[in-house]
C-alpha cells in the first residue's frame, strides 16, 4: 500500500513538472502567454470563455501592452475588454504583470 502511494505521488509530481516545463516553454510566445492567462485558472477573476481579438499595442522587447476582448466565463457571458501589461522574464518567457479593464468597450455595449 505504501509503495502504491509513493508511486502515485511520484507520477503526479513528474506530471506537474512536465506540465510546468511545457507551459513555461510555450510562454515565450506572447500570444500563448496572454491566451493561457485569460482562459485557465480556477480562481482567475479575469477568466474568459473566448478571446475574440488580441492586438499588440506596444512592445520594446522587454515590456508589452496587449489589448484583448472577448466574452466572460461567467453567465450571461458579457463582452469584456482588457489592456494587459506583460514583462519578459530573464528566461525569455512573458509574464502578465497587470490587467486593466477597458472601460470604453464596456460603455459601448449599452
Secondary structure, DSSP 8 states (H G I E B T S, - for coil): -HHHHHHHHHHHHHHHHHHHHHHHHHTTSHHHHHHHHHH--SS-TT-EEEEEEEEEEEE-SSEEEEEEEEEESSTT--EEEEEEEEEE-TTS-EEEEEEEE-HHHHHHH-
